[in-house]
């Protein structure tokens, strides 16, 4: 996040003049606090999503750590199969109907749901489900980190 502060400005009304001047430290202080809050949010999303992510070898979970720059505002699971597991429908070879496709062949989506180990907590739409359970906690923590206190 980048904060721009306006230069001093004189406002004239029929009741008089007022000069507005921003604290020269405002930008550095708040920009830093908001940046730290974004790092907190990104890190908490990764941490709190972990119990919801399908888990077989831990590579999907690790791909979130590798695919995310804390503070960027974007959390991304970059494993090649992440999207497939996130939306949770079986994809098959259009020629054989098998989950294994031939080299160069694009799989087609079915309406059959994937069965996940560790379900019902681990499974599809892990971020959305984590957010339902932990949104308030994440926002309260970000507010504290940004200097706004708890509500």
Contact map, one row per residue, 1 for C-alpha under 8 A:
1110000000000000000000000000001001100000000000000000000000000000000000000000000000000000000000000000000000000000000000000000000000000000000000000000000
1111000000000000000000000000001000000000000000000000000000000000000000000000000000000000000000000000000000000000000000000000000000000000000000000000000
1111100000000000000000000010011000000000000000000000000000000000000000000000000000000000000000000000000000000000000000000000000000000000000000000000000
0111110000000000000000000010000000000000000000000000000000000000000000000000000000000000000000000000000000000000000000000000000000000000000000000000000
0011111000000000000001000110000000000000000000000000000000000000000000000000000000000000000000000000000000000000000000000000000000000000000000000000000
0001111110000000000001000000000000000000000000000000000000000000000000000000000000000000000000000000000000000000000000000000000000000000000000000000000
0000111110000000000011000000000000000000000000000000000000000000000000000000000000000000000000000000000000000000000000000000000000000000000000000000000
0000011111000000001111000000000000000000000000000000000000000000000000000000000000000000000000000000000000000000000000000000000000000000000000000000000
0000011111100000001110000000000000000000000000000000000000000000000000000000000000000000000000000000000000000000000000000000000000000000000000000000000
0000000111110000111100000000000000000000000000000000000000000000000000000000000000000000000000000000000000000000000000000000000000000000000000000000000
0000000011111000111100000000000000000000000000000000000000000000000000000000000000000000000000000000000000000000000000000000000000000000000000000000000
0000000001111111110000000000000000000000000000000000000000000000000000000000000000000000000000000000000000000000000000000000000000000000000000000000000
0000000000111111100000000000000000000000000000000000000000000000000000000000000000000000000000000000000000000000000000000000000000000000000000000000000
0000000000011111000000000000000000000000000000000000000000000000000000000000000000000000000000000000000000000000000000000000000000000000000000000000000
0000000000011111100000000000000000000000000000000000000000000000000000000000000000000000000000000000000000000000000000000000000000000000000000000000000
0000000000011111110000000000000000000000000000000000000000000000000000000000000000000000000000000000000000000000000000000000000000000000000000000000000
0000000001111011111000000000000000000000000000000000000000000000000000000000000000000000000000000000000000000000000000000000000000000000000000000000000
0000000001110001111100000000000000000000000000000000000000000000000000000000000000000000000000000000000000000000000000000000000000000000000000000000000
0000000111100000111110000000000000000000000000000000000000000000000000000000000000000000000000000000000000000000000000000000000000000000000000000000000
0000000111100000011111000000000000000000000000000000000000000000000000000000000000000000000000000000000000000000000000000000000000000000000000000000000
0000001110000000001111100000000000000000000000000000000000000000000000000000000000000000000000000000000000000000000000000000000000000000000000000000000
0000111100000000000111110100000000000000000000000000000000000000000000000000000000000000000000000000000000000000000000000000000000000000000000000000000
0000000000000000000011111100000000000000000000000000000000000000000000000000000000000000000000000000000000000000000000000000000000000000000000000000000
0000000000000000000001111110000000000000000000000000000000000000000000000000000000000000000000000000000000000000000000000000000000000000000000000000000
0000000000000000000000111111100000000000000000000000000000000000000000000000000000000000000000000000000000000000000000000000000000000000000000000000000
0000100000000000000001111111110000000000000000000000000000000000000000000000000000000000000000000000000000000000000000000000000000000000000000000000000
0011100000000000000000011111111000000000000000000000000000000000000000000000000000000000000000000000000000000000000000000000000000000000000000000000000
0000000000000000000000001111111100000000000000000000000000000000000000000000000000000000000000000000000000000000000000000000000000000000000000000000000
0000000000000000000000001111111110000000000000000000000000000000000000000000000000000000000000000000000000000000000000000000000000000000000000000000000
0010000000000000000000000111111111000000000000000000000000000000000000000000000000000000000000000000000000000000000000000000000000000000000000000100000
1110000000000000000000000011111111100000000000000000000000000000000000000000000000000000000000000000000000000000000000000000000000000000000000000000000
0000000000000000000000000001111111110000000000000000000000000000000000000000000000000000000000000000000000000000000000000000000000000000000000000000000
0000000000000000000000000000111111111000000000000000000000000000000000000000000000000000000000000000000000000000000000000000000000000000000000001110000
1000000000000000000000000000011111111100000000000000000000000000000000000000000000000000000000000000000000000000000000000000000000000000000000001100000
1000000000000000000000000000001111111110000000000000000000000000000000100000000000000000000000000000000000000000000000000000000000000000000000000000000
0000000000000000000000000000000111111111000000000000000000000000000000100000000000000000000000000000000000000000000000000000000000000000000000001100000
0000000000000000000000000000000011111111100000000000000000000000000000100000000000000000000000000000000000000000000000000000000000000000000001101100000
0000000000000000000000000000000001111111110000000000000000000000000001111000000000000000000000000000000000000000000000000000000000000000000001000000000
0000000000000000000000000000000000111111111000000000000000000000000001111000000000000000000000000000000000000000000000000000000000000000000000000000000
0000000000000000000000000000000000011111111100000000000000000000000001100000000000000000000000000000000000000000000000000000000000000000000011001000000
0000000000000000000000000000000000001111111110000000000000000000000000101000000000000000000000000000000000000000000000000000000000000000011001000000000
0000000000000000000000000000000000000111111111000000000000000000000101111110000000000000000000000000000000000000000000000000000000000000000000000000000
0000000000000000000000000000000000000011111111100000000000000000000001000000000000000000000000000000000000000000000000000000000000000000000000000000000
0000000000000000000000000000000000000001111111110000000000000000000000000000000000000000000000000000000000000000000000000000000000000000010000000000000
0000000000000000000000000000000000000000111111111000000000000000000000000010000000000000000000000000000000000000000000000000001000000000010000000000000
0000000000000000000000000000000000000000011111111100000000000001100000000010000000000000000000000000000000000000000000000000000000000000000000000000000
0000000000000000000000000000000000000000001111111100000000000000000000000000000000000000000000000000000000000000000000000000000000000000000000000000000
0000000000000000000000000000000000000000000111111110000000000000000000000000000000000000000000000000000000000000000000000000000001000100000000000000000
0000000000000000000000000000000000000000000011111111100000000000000000000000000000000000000000000000000000000000000000000000011001000000000000000000000
0000000000000000000000000000000000000000000001111111100000001000000000000000000000000000000000000000000000000000000000000000000000000000000000000000000
0000000000000000000000000000000000000000000000011111100000000000000000000000000000000000000000000000000000000000000000001100000000000000000000000000000
0000000000000000000000000000000000000000000000001111110000000000000000000000000000000000000000000000000000000000000000001110011011000000000000000000000
0000000000000000000000000000000000000000000000001111111000011000000000000000000000000000000000000000000000000000000000000111010000000000000000000000000
0000000000000000000000000000000000000000000000000001111100010000000000000000000000001000000000000000000000000000000111000111000000000000000000000000000
0000000000000000000000000000000000000000000000000000111111011000000000000000000000000000000000000000000000000000000011000100000000000000000000000000000
0000000000000000000000000000000000000000000000000000011111100000000000000000000000000000000000000000000000000000000010000000000000000000000000000000000
0000000000000000000000000000000000000000000000000000001111110000000000000000000000000000000000000000000000000000000000000000000000000000000000000000000
0000000000000000000000000000000000000000000000000000001111111100000000000000000000000000000000000000000000000000000000000000000000000000000000000000000
0000000000000000000000000000000000000000000000000000000111111110000000000000001000000000000000000000000000000000000000000000000000000000000000000000000
0000000000000000000000000000000000000000000000000000111011111111000000000000111001000000000000000000000000000000000000000000000000000000000000000000000
0000000000000000000000000000000000000000000000000100101001111111100000000000100000000000000000000000000000000000000000000000000000000000000000000000000
0000000000000000000000000000000000000000000000000000000001111111110000000000000000000000000000000000000000000000000000000000000000000000000000000000000
0000000000000000000000000000000000000000000000000000000000111111111000000001111000000000000000000000000000000000000000000000000000000000000000000000000
0000000000000000000000000000000000000000000001000000000000011111111100000011110000000000000000000000000000000000000000000000000000000000000000000000000
0000000000000000000000000000000000000000000001000000000000001111111100000000100000000000000000000000000000000000000000000000000000000000000000000000000
0000000000000000000000000000000000000000000000000000000000000111111110000000110000000000000000000000000000000000000000000000000000000000000000000000000
0000000000000000000000000000000000000000000000000000000000000011111110000011110000000000000000000000000000000000000000000000000000000000000000000000000
0000000000000000000000000000000000000000010000000000000000000001111111010111100000000000000000000000000000000000000000000000000000000000000000000000000
0000000000000000000000000000000000000000000000000000000000000000011111110110000000000000000000000000000000000000000000000000000000000000000000000000000
0000000000000000000000000000000000000111011000000000000000000000000111111110000000000000000000000000000000000000000000000000000000000000000000000000000
0000000000000000000000000000000000111111110000000000000000000000000011111100000000000000000000000000000000000000000000000000000000000000000000000000000
0000000000000000000000000000000000000110010000000000000000000000000111111100000000000000000000000000000000000000000000000000000000000000000000000000000
0000000000000000000000000000000000000110110000000000000000000000000001111110000000000000000000000000000000000000000000000000000000000000000000000000000
0000000000000000000000000000000000000000010000000000000000000000000111111111000000000000000000000000000000000000000000000000000000000000000000000000000
0000000000000000000000000000000000000000010011000000000000000001001111001111100000000000000000000000000000000000000000000000000000000000000000000000000
0000000000000000000000000000000000000000000000000000000000000011001100000111110000000000000000000000000000000000000000000000000000000000000000000000000
0000000000000000000000000000000000000000000000000000000000011011111100000011111001000000000000000000000000000000000000000000000000000000000000000000000
0000000000000000000000000000000000000000000000000000000000010011011000000001111101000000000000000000000000000000000000000000000000000000000000000000000
0000000000000000000000000000000000000000000000000000000000110010000000000000111111000000000000000000000000000000000000000000000000000000000000000000000
0000000000000000000000000000000000000000000000000000000000000000000000000000011111100000000000000000000000000000000000000000000000000000000000000000000
0000000000000000000000000000000000000000000000000000000000000000000000000000001111111000000000000000000000000000000000000000000000000000000000000000000
0000000000000000000000000000000000000000000000000000000000010000000000000000111111111100000000000000000000000000000000000000000000000000000000000000000
0000000000000000000000000000000000000000000000000000000000000000000000000000000111111110000000000000000000000000000000000000000000000000000000000000000
0000000000000000000000000000000000000000000000000000000000000000000000000000000011111111111000000000000000000000000000000000000000000000000000000000000
0000000000000000000000000000000000000000000000000000010000000000000000000000000011111111100000000000000000000000010000000011000000000000000000000000000
0000000000000000000000000000000000000000000000000000000000000000000000000000000001111111000000000000000000000000000000000011110000000000000000000000000
0000000000000000000000000000000000000000000000000000000000000000000000000000000000111111100000000000000000000000000000000001100000000000000000000000000
0000000000000000000000000000000000000000000000000000000000000000000000000000000000011111110000000000000000000000110000000011100000000000000000000000000
0000000000000000000000000000000000000000000000000000000000000000000000000000000000011011111000000000000000001111110000000000000000000000000000000000000
0000000000000000000000000000000000000000000000000000000000000000000000000000000000010001111100000010000000001111110000000000000000000000000000000000000
0000000000000000000000000000000000000000000000000000000000000000000000000000000000010000111110000010000000111100000000000000000000000000000000000000000
0000000000000000000000000000000000000000000000000000000000000000000000000000000000000000011111011111100000111100000000000000000000000000000000000000000
0000000000000000000000000000000000000000000000000000000000000000000000000000000000000000001111111111110011110000000000000000000000000000000000000000000
0000000000000000000000000000000000000000000000000000000000000000000000000000000000000000000111111000000001110000000000000000000000000000000000000000000
0000000000000000000000000000000000000000000000000000000000000000000000000000000000000000000011111000000000000000000000000000000000000000000000000000000
0000000000000000000000000000000000000000000000000000000000000000000000000000000000000000000111111100100000000000000000000000000000000000000000000000000
0000000000000000000000000000000000000000000000000000000000000000000000000000000000000000000111111110000000000000000000000000000000000000000000000000000
0000000000000000000000000000000000000000000000000000000000000000000000000000000000000000000110011111100000000000000000000000000000000000000000000000000
0000000000000000000000000000000000000000000000000000000000000000000000000000000000000000011110001111100000000000000000000000000000000000000000000000000
0000000000000000000000000000000000000000000000000000000000000000000000000000000000000000000110000111110000000000000000000000000000000000000000000000000
0000000000000000000000000000000000000000000000000000000000000000000000000000000000000000000110010111111011100000000000000000000000000000000000000000000
0000000000000000000000000000000000000000000000000000000000000000000000000000000000000000000010000001111110000000000000000000000000000000000000000000000
0000000000000000000000000000000000000000000000000000000000000000000000000000000000000000000000000000111110000000000000000000000000000000000000000000000
0000000000000000000000000000000000000000000000000000000000000000000000000000000000000000000000000000011111000000000000000000000000000000000000000000000
0000000000000000000000000000000000000000000000000000000000000000000000000000000000000000000010000000111111100000000000000000000000000000000000000000000
0000000000000000000000000000000000000000000000000000000000000000000000000000000000000000000011000000100111110000000000000000000000000000000000000000000
0000000000000000000000000000000000000000000000000000000000000000000000000000000000000000001111000000100011111000000000000000000000000000000000000000000
0000000000000000000000000000000000000000000000000000000000000000000000000000000000000000001111000000000001111100000000000000000000000000000000000000000
0000000000000000000000000000000000000000000000000000000000000000000000000000000000000000111100000000000000111110000000000000000000000000000000000000000
0000000000000000000000000000000000000000000000000000000000000000000000000000000000000000111100000000000000011111000000000000000000000000000000000000000
0000000000000000000000000000000000000000000000000000000000000000000000000000000000000000110000000000000000001111100000000000000000000000000000000000000
0000000000000000000000000000000000000000000000000000000000000000000000000000000000000000110000000000000000000111110000000000000000000000000000000000000
0000000000000000000000000000000000000000000000000000000000000000000000000000000000000001110000000000000000000011111000000000000000000000000000000000000
0000000000000000000000000000000000000000000000000000000000000000000000000000000000001001110000000000000000000001111100000000000000000000000000000000000
0000000000000000000000000000000000000000000000000000000000000000000000000000000000000000000000000000000000000000111110100000000000000000000000000000000
0000000000000000000000000000000000000000000000000000010000000000000000000000000000000000000000000000000000000000011111110110000000000000000000000000000
0000000000000000000000000000000000000000000000000000011100000000000000000000000000000000000000000000000000000000001111100110000000000000000000000000000
0000000000000000000000000000000000000000000000000000011000000000000000000000000000000000000000000000000000000000000111111110000000000000000000000000000
0000000000000000000000000000000000000000000000000000000000000000000000000000000000000000000000000000000000000000001111111110000000000000000000000000000
0000000000000000000000000000000000000000000000000000000000000000000000000000000000000000000000000000000000000000000101111110000000000000000000000000000
0000000000000000000000000000000000000000000000000011000000000000000000000000000000000000000000000000000000000000000001111110000000000000000000000000000
0000000000000000000000000000000000000000000000000011111000000000000000000000000000000000000000000000000000000000000111111111010000000000000000000000000
0000000000000000000000000000000000000000000000000001110000000000000000000000000000001101000000000000000000000000000111111111110000000000000000000000000
0000000000000000000000000000000000000000000000000000110000000000000000000000000000001111000000000000000000000000000000000111110000000000000000000000000
0000000000000000000000000000000000000000000000000000000000000000000000000000000000000111000000000000000000000000000000000011111110000000000000000000000
0000000000000000000000000000000000000000000000001001100000000000000000000000000000000100000000000000000000000000000000000111111111000000000000000000000
0000000000000000000000000000000000000000000010001001000000000000000000000000000000000000000000000000000000000000000000000000111111100000000000000000000
0000000000000000000000000000000000000000000000000000000000000000000000000000000000000000000000000000000000000000000000000000111111110000000000000000000
0000000000000000000000000000000000000000000000000001000000000000000000000000000000000000000000000000000000000000000000000000111111111000000000000000000
0000000000000000000000000000000000000000000000011001000000000000000000000000000000000000000000000000000000000000000000000000011111111110000000000000000
0000000000000000000000000000000000000000000000000000000000000000000000000000000000000000000000000000000000000000000000000000001111111110000000000000000
0000000000000000000000000000000000000000000000000000000000000000000000000000000000000000000000000000000000000000000000000000000111111110000000000000000
0000000000000000000000000000000000000000000000000000000000000000000000000000000000000000000000000000000000000000000000000000000011111110000000000000000
0000000000000000000000000000000000000000000000010000000000000000000000000000000000000000000000000000000000000000000000000000000001111111110000000000000
0000000000000000000000000000000000000000000000000000000000000000000000000000000000000000000000000000000000000000000000000000000001111111111000000000000
0000000000000000000000000000000000000000000000000000000000000000000000000000000000000000000000000000000000000000000000000000000000000111111100000000000
0000000000000000000000000000000000000000000000000000000000000000000000000000000000000000000000000000000000000000000000000000000000000111111110000000000
0000000000000000000000000000000000000000100110000000000000000000000000000000000000000000000000000000000000000000000000000000000000000111111111000000000
0000000000000000000000000000000000000000100000000000000000000000000000000000000000000000000000000000000000000000000000000000000000000011111111100000000
0000000000000000000000000000000000000000000000000000000000000000000000000000000000000000000000000000000000000000000000000000000000000001111111110000111
0000000000000000000000000000000000000001000000000000000000000000000000000000000000000000000000000000000000000000000000000000000000000000111111111000010
0000000000000000000000000000000000001101100000000000000000000000000000000000000000000000000000000000000000000000000000000000000000000000011111111100000
0000000000000000000000000000000000001000000000000000000000000000000000000000000000000000000000000000000000000000000000000000000000000000001111111111110
0000000000000000000000000000000000000000000000000000000000000000000000000000000000000000000000000000000000000000000000000000000000000000000111111111110
0000000000000000000000000000000011011001000000000000000000000000000000000000000000000000000000000000000000000000000000000000000000000000000011111111100
0000000000000000000000000000010011011000000000000000000000000000000000000000000000000000000000000000000000000000000000000000000000000000000001111111100
0000000000000000000000000000000010000000000000000000000000000000000000000000000000000000000000000000000000000000000000000000000000000000000000111111100
0000000000000000000000000000000000000000000000000000000000000000000000000000000000000000000000000000000000000000000000000000000000000000000000111111110
0000000000000000000000000000000000000000000000000000000000000000000000000000000000000000000000000000000000000000000000000000000000000000000100111111111
0000000000000000000000000000000000000000000000000000000000000000000000000000000000000000000000000000000000000000000000000000000000000000000110110001111
0000000000000000000000000000000000000000000000000000000000000000000000000000000000000000000000000000000000000000000000000000000000000000000100000000111
